[in-house]
Amino acid sequence: MRIVTWVALFTFIIDQLSKWIVVHVMSLDVRHAIDILPPLLNFRMAWNYGINFGLLGGGSEATKWVLISVALGIVLFVVVWLRRDPPGWPGLVSGGLLIGGALGNVVDRLLYGAVADFLNMSCCGIDNPFAFNVADIAIFAGALGLVLLPGGRSQGNGPRKKAP
């Protein structure tokens, strides 16, 4: 579980540091847009009160606490799952990414009442209207890794229990 902890901590720190720099140092919350490498990479401030793509984004206090509870529940589920059936190191890294990203977005909801999204990428004539953040990337990569990468004992990567 050491790998999970370190990856989660690193992911959380990078996520929160990037948001702090963009919101408080670069004042993106006031400027709203900064073109970095248009159209490939732009900063566009978006406060996400819901889940992906603004779904469930009513902005109510109850919704905020429900989403925080769901995120913490998912983190707890992943931790228990990884402890009960530890996958190989790629699965542990994936779990750490998911946990660190989820906790990063929970902190945003506690600090700001919404998740700070700022990364916007477009390419090849397609104008992407959505913004995301480092935590979103980590959550997506972590979930994908947990689904696609081989598991632990059930895949033959760990010790097997002897039949009685």
Steps between C-alpha positions, in 0.01 A plus 500: 500500500806723518488550122133599519569750777795666326327521162183637662698759696704607194183523287318700768789746541545555124124550459467749787820684407389540137160634610658738752739639238230541236235649730707702747826583320379531140157636613316284251185534711505872410653482150284199397726402206870475422617359168810286552549310170178570308302301406678201656523630857309784658407590855125564535364549850197285569350433841343155486223461757407154373677197360654451155384752239302687768242224551312536831636853516210669675745665737298431815667439834337156521641399159847607611485277808353207306784522245761524778346194668493303175865586427610399849296180471674414173840569658414270792376229261820516292722488810317193636504332158875559455574370850287186459622403154821693430572528129848530353680833518318646193168442678633656820616807305157518335329482839725777632417721202127452551520562877724809470280651228177434688640657818624801301149568373354447850734769635383736222138448601589572863711810419304653211162325501580368151780328311748734330532393136739690276658282231345528155632317195379516142642361181446439136209738450310367803428770759475333841271706727589305816771555759658248736785483751790279609277308741260414217789363292621293797151365574449400137846342465467323836156357425611390154810336647300314764266366232760409236806393698531149640377436851667327789459140616211426265731572205785288633713790623484426870522212746221247488329348802520123527174311477403319825 
